[in-house]
Amino acid sequence: MNAPAIIPSPVFTGTSLKGLDFANRLSVAPMTRISASSAGVPGGRMVHYYQRFARGGFGLVTTEGIYTDKVYAQTYSGQPGLTDREQADAWRRVVDAVHAAGGRIFAQLMHGGALSQANPHRSGTVGPSAIRPKGSQMTGYRGDGPYAVPREISEAEIAAAIEGFAGAARLAIEVAGFDGIEIHGANGYLLDQFFTDYTNHRKDRWGGDIIARLGLSLEVLKAVRAAIGQSVPLGLRLSQGKVNDFRHKWAEREQGAARVFEALAASPADFAHVTEFEAWQPAFEGGDISLVSLARRHAPRLFLIANGSLHDLARAEQVMEAGADMIALGRGALVNPDWPHRMAESSALRPFELSMLAPTSEIKDSELALDMRARRPG
């Protein structure tokens, strides 16, 4: 019997980042699944969940956001951590399973800051300024009611948070065996709170114009690079919208974006992961250029991962033409963990159903039981 035909597309071509080879240009975006133990330890369910993406043909898998310290970093009940040897050893099982299935896996490290809604280590929350976050806690992640007003984080606590990122990265590489590190500077969490004008009213070195507000992300990148060495891929995820403010746009528009990506290109980062609701759309109202294109224009040396409603192959190819090196799928991968194999062979895709994430977003038995298309021989 002849092997299934493969659709010719740039998304199925191999690529590399800092000497790390990928089978294709398709990755799984980080998605919060709140399925770890109360101690933040990944279990067998998470091993199975992550391995399916590699078995399904994704060249890269990026984990859900992993908390970085046992102080203020944890954001959700059931969130996994990378703060001690027990957690790191458990992540090793996940990493080994992904590697055994032929994939690569990056650890995404995050600090919830003012959006923390379930932190067993401390009462209250911290943020750049004592400003209540917009919106309400996320019920899908077991939250309820308005966010708390955070306490303004102190200089000593900022230093501790930076060290938390560095320590977690060290465990991720040296113990868990991850292939790379992504710093979560997006979606409204601590680093993005410092970056956002309306949540950061500080008058010290951490506040001010858009580059000063990016300063904490840049310092985290420096600290993590020192912890993991020069050979490990390291990057930053950036967004405009947030989990509690979907429509936010950078007030500085294209000029601000240019400064941000130029600063990131001069940092220790090897890649940027840019996420928008629809990655091909103009970044700013009345404009004509996407955030992906702005990133490519102003940070030409960086490897660029793009995320945002790209489960349609034509849209994915369009965004690659705009400058992306890799495409990250979120809900498209969630419902089709074998999306690369299905798409390459023109097989039908499963439709996304909100019930997969309801009433809460933990990993469901029905997901783990999905009929996966086998890896194509050869």
C-alpha positions in Angstrom: 0.0 0.0 0.0 1.3 3.4 -0.9 2.1 5.9 1.9 -0.4 8.7 2.4 0.3 11.8 0.3 1.8 14.8 2.0 0.5 18.3 1.3 3.5 20.5 0.2 3.6 23.3 2.6 6.4 25.3 4.4 4.9 24.4 7.8 6.1 20.8 7.2 9.7 21.7 6.5 12.4 21.2 9.1 14.2 24.1 10.9 16.6 24.7 13.8 17.2 27.1 16.6 20.6 27.4 18.2 21.6 24.0 17.0 18.4 22.3 18.1 16.6 20.6 15.2 12.8 20.5 14.7 11.0 18.1 12.4 8.7 20.9 11.2 7.5 24.4 11.8 4.6 23.4 14.0 4.5 23.9 17.8 1.9 23.5 20.6 1.2 26.8 22.3 1.3 26.9 26.1 -2.2 26.2 27.6 -3.1 26.2 31.3 -4.6 22.9 32.2 -4.5 22.9 36.1 -3.9 19.1 36.3 -0.9 18.9 38.6 -1.0 17.8 42.3 -1.6 20.2 45.1 2.1 20.2 45.5 2.6 21.3 41.9 3.9 17.9 40.8 3.1 16.7 37.3 1.6 13.2 37.2 0.9 10.4 34.7 -2.0 12.2 33.2 0.2 15.1 32.2 2.8 12.7 30.8 0.2 11.2 28.5 -1.3 14.6 27.6 2.0 16.1 26.5 3.3 13.1 24.7 0.3 12.9 22.5 1.3 16.2 20.8 4.7 14.8 19.8 3.1 11.5 18.7 0.7 13.6 16.6 3.6 15.2 14.7 4.3 18.6 16.4 7.9 19.5 16.2 7.9 21.5 19.4 5.7 21.5 22.5 5.7 24.4 25.0 4.4 23.6 28.4 1.7 25.4 30.3 3.0 28.2 32.5 5.0 26.8 35.3 5.3 28.7 38.6 8.8 29.7 39.6 8.9 30.2 43.4 7.0 29.3 46.6 6.3 32.9 47.4 4.0 34.9 45.1 4.4 33.2 41.7 1.7 30.5 41.8 -1.4 31.6 39.9 -3.8 28.7 39.8 -4.9 25.7 41.8 -3.5 22.6 40.1 -0.7 24.6 38.4 2.6 22.8 38.1 5.8 24.3 39.5 9.6 24.0 39.0 10.7 25.1 42.4 12.2 21.9 43.9 13.6 18.5 43.0 10.4 16.6 43.3 8.7 18.8 40.8 11.7 18.8 38.5 12.0 15.0 38.6 8.3 14.7 37.7 8.8 17.0 34.7 11.6 14.7 33.6 9.0 12.0 33.0 7.1 14.4 30.7 10.2 15.5 28.9 11.4 11.9 28.4 8.0 10.9 27.0 8.0 13.8 24.5 11.5 12.9 23.4 10.6 9.3 23.0 7.8 10.3 20.6 10.3 12.4 18.5 9.4 15.9 19.8 11.2 18.8 21.4 9.8 20.5 24.5 10.3 23.9 26.1 9.4 24.9 29.6 7.3 28.1 29.9 8.1 29.9 33.2 5.6 32.4 34.7 4.8 34.5 37.8 1.2 35.4 38.2 1.7 38.6 40.1 -1.6 40.4 40.6 -3.6 37.8 38.7 -2.9 35.1 41.2 -6.1 33.5 42.3 -4.9 30.4 44.2 -1.6 30.7 46.0 -1.1 28.4 49.0 2.2 30.0 49.9 1.2 33.6 50.7 -2.0 35.4 51.4 -2.6 38.4 49.1 -1.0 39.2 45.8 1.8 41.5 44.5 2.1 43.7 41.4 4.0 46.6 40.1 1.4 49.0 41.6 -1.5 48.7 44.0 -4.1 48.6 41.3 -6.9 46.1 41.1 -6.7 44.0 37.9 -9.5 44.4 35.4 -12.2 41.8 35.2 -12.9 38.9 37.4 -11.0 35.7 38.4 -11.2 32.9 35.9 -13.9 30.4 36.9 -12.4 27.9 34.4 -9.3 27.9 36.5 -11.3 27.5 39.8 -11.4 31.3 40.5 -14.3 33.3 41.9 -15.1 36.9 42.3 -13.0 40.0 41.6 -9.2 40.0 41.7 -7.6 41.2 44.9 -5.9 44.6 45.1 -2.2 43.7 45.0 0.4 45.1 47.3 3.2 47.1 45.4 6.1 44.7 45.2 9.3 45.8 46.8 12.7 46.0 45.3 13.9 43.0 47.4 10.9 41.0 46.3 11.6 41.9 42.6 15.1 40.6 43.1 13.7 37.4 44.6 11.2 37.0 41.7 14.1 37.3 39.2 16.0 34.7 41.1 12.9 32.5 41.1 12.9 32.5 37.3 16.6 31.7 37.2 16.4 28.9 39.7 13.4 27.3 37.9 15.2 27.5 34.6 18.2 25.8 36.1 16.1 22.9 37.4 14.3 22.8 34.0 17.6 22.2 32.1 19.8 20.4 34.6 17.2 18.1 36.2 14.1 17.9 34.0 16.1 17.9 30.7 13.9 20.5 28.8 15.2 21.6 25.4 14.7 25.3 25.9 13.1 28.0 28.1 10.3 30.4 27.3 9.7 33.3 29.7 6.1 34.3 30.0 6.0 38.0 29.5 2.5 38.1 28.1 -1.2 37.8 28.8 -1.4 40.0 31.9 0.8 38.1 34.3 3.6 39.7 36.4 6.1 40.6 33.7 3.3 41.9 31.5 1.9 43.9 34.5 5.2 45.7 34.6 5.1 46.2 30.9 1.6 47.6 30.8 1.1 51.3 31.2 -2.2 51.2 33.2 -1.0 48.6 35.7 2.5 50.1 36.3 2.5 53.5 37.9 6.0 53.2 39.4 8.4 56.1 39.6 11.5 54.0 40.1 13.6 52.3 37.4 10.9 49.7 36.8 8.3 52.3 35.6 8.2 55.0 32.9 8.3 54.6 29.1 7.7 51.4 27.3 11.4 50.3 27.4 11.6 51.0 31.2 8.5 49.0 31.7 10.0 46.2 29.6 13.0 46.3 32.0 11.9 43.5 34.3 11.4 41.1 31.4 14.9 42.0 30.1 16.4 41.5 33.6 14.8 38.1 33.9 16.2 37.1 30.5 19.7 38.1 31.7 19.4 36.1 34.9 18.0 33.0 33.2 20.8 33.1 30.5 23.4 33.2 33.3 21.7 30.2 35.0 21.4 28.0 31.9 24.4 29.0 29.8 24.8 30.1 26.2 23.8 27.0 24.4 20.2 26.6 25.5 17.4 28.3 23.5 15.8 31.1 25.5 12.9 33.4 24.5 10.1 35.6 25.6 6.4 35.5 25.0 4.8 38.8 24.3 1.2 39.8 23.7 -1.1 42.9 23.6 -4.3 41.2 24.9 -4.5 39.7 28.4 -6.5 36.9 30.0 -8.4 39.7 31.8 -8.4 42.3 29.1 -8.6 40.8 25.6 -8.8 44.1 23.7 -5.7 45.9 25.1 -3.4 47.5 22.6 0.0 49.1 23.3 -0.6 52.8 23.4 2.7 53.5 21.7 1.6 51.6 18.6 4.1 50.8 15.8 6.8 53.1 17.2 6.6 51.5 20.6 6.6 48.0 19.1 9.7 48.9 17.1 11.5 49.9 20.3 10.3 46.7 22.1 11.5 44.3 19.4 14.8 46.2 19.0 15.4 45.9 22.7 14.5 42.2 22.7 16.9 41.6 19.7 19.7 43.2 21.8 18.9 41.0 24.8 20.0 37.4 25.6 16.9 36.1 23.9 17.1 33.7 20.9 13.4 33.8 20.1 10.3 35.8 20.5 6.8 34.1 20.8 4.2 36.7 19.6 0.6 36.0 20.3 -2.5 37.8 19.1 -6.1 36.8 18.8 -5.7 36.6 15.0 -2.0 36.8 14.2 -2.4 38.0 10.6 -4.5 41.1 11.4 -3.0 44.6 11.7 -1.6 45.1 15.2 -3.2 48.5 15.7 -6.5 50.0 14.6 -6.1 51.9 11.4 -2.7 50.3 10.7 -1.7 47.8 8.0 1.0 45.7 9.6 0.8 42.7 12.0 2.7 42.3 15.2 4.5 39.4 13.5 5.7 41.6 10.7 6.8 44.3 13.2 8.8 41.7 15.1 10.5 40.5 11.9 11.3 44.0 10.8 12.8 45.2 14.0 14.3 42.0 15.4 15.6 40.2 12.2 18.0 38.0 14.1 15.4 36.4 16.4 13.7 33.1 15.7 10.0 34.1 15.6 7.1 31.9 16.8 3.6 33.2 16.0 0.3 32.2 17.7 -3.2 33.3 17.1 -6.1 31.4 15.4 -3.7 29.7 13.0 -5.3 26.2 12.9 -6.2 27.0 9.2 -3.3 25.9 7.0 -3.7 28.9 4.7 -3.6 31.4 7.6 -0.5 29.6 9.0 1.3 29.9 5.7 0.3 33.6 5.4 1.8 34.3 8.8 5.0 32.4 7.8 5.2 34.6 4.7 5.0 37.6 7.1 8.1 36.5 8.9 7.3 33.7 11.4 9.7 30.8 11.6 7.3 28.6 13.5 3.5 28.4 14.0 2.1 27.7 17.5 -1.4 26.2 17.8 -3.5 26.5 20.9 -7.2 25.3 20.7 -6.4 23.8 17.3 -3.9 21.5 18.9 -6.1 20.9 21.9 -8.9 19.3 19.9 -6.5 17.8 17.3 -3.3 16.8 19.1 -2.4 15.0 15.8 -3.1 18.2 13.7 0.2 17.9 11.7 -0.5 14.3 10.6 -4.2 15.1 9.8 -3.4 18.2 7.9 -0.4 16.7 6.0 -2.7 13.8 4.8 -5.8 16.0 4.2 -7.7 14.1 6.9 -10.7 15.7 8.6 -10.1 17.9 11.7 -12.2 17.6 14.8 -14.3 20.7 15.6 -13.5 22.6 18.8 -16.0 22.2 21.5 -16.1 24.4 24.6 -17.0 21.4 26.7 -13.4 20.4 26.6 -12.6 23.3 28.9 -15.8 23.3 31.0 -16.7 23.6 33.7 -13.0 23.8 34.5 -9.9 23.4 32.3 -8.2 20.3 33.7 -7.2 17.5 31.3 -10.2 15.4 30.5 -10.4 11.6 30.1 -12.1 12.2 26.8 -9.1 14.1 25.5 -6.7 11.3 26.4 -9.0 8.8 24.7 -9.1 10.6 21.3 -8.4 8.4 18.4 -5.0 9.7 17.2 -3.7 9.3 13.7 -0.5 7.2 13.8 2.9 8.7 12.9 3.4 8.3 9.2 6.1 5.7 8.3 9.4 7.0 6.9 
